[in-house]
Amino acid sequence: MDYEYRKRTGRVPAGAAFSVGVSDDSMEPALRAGGVMYVSRDCDLVPGDVGLFFVGEELVCRQYAEDSEGNIYLFVLNRRRRDLDITVPAASGVNVACLGKVLLPQRPPLPGD
């Protein structure tokens, strides 16, 4: 993975451990392409939280949900891009690792809410 150090500009939310550049429109309107997301190291997510995840070897920012059977659902906020949603069945053997919670002013509604 490539990375680039950037100078801190503007206000940084309390609890931010690091920031990541936003490269596409999949998480609009909360996170705009070309912007910056701030991430805490808190991985104690509840359904509807937005997190930064490794799914297999891919790094993604998605809205988290999990059902009672342990299936994980990672949704994009921009529903025009719903083809980028990720479903990880509990029995799939695919590794999902949370790097942290994306700090947003409010939790966006889950699709269908």
PyMOL commands that set and color helices and strands:
alter all, ss='L'
color gray80, all
select helices_A, chain A and resi 79-84+90-92
alter helices_A, ss='H'
color red, helices_A
select strands_A, chain A and resi 18-21+36-40+50-55+58-66+72-75+86-88+96-102
alter strands_A, ss='S'
color yellow, strands_A
deselect
rebuild
show_as cartoon
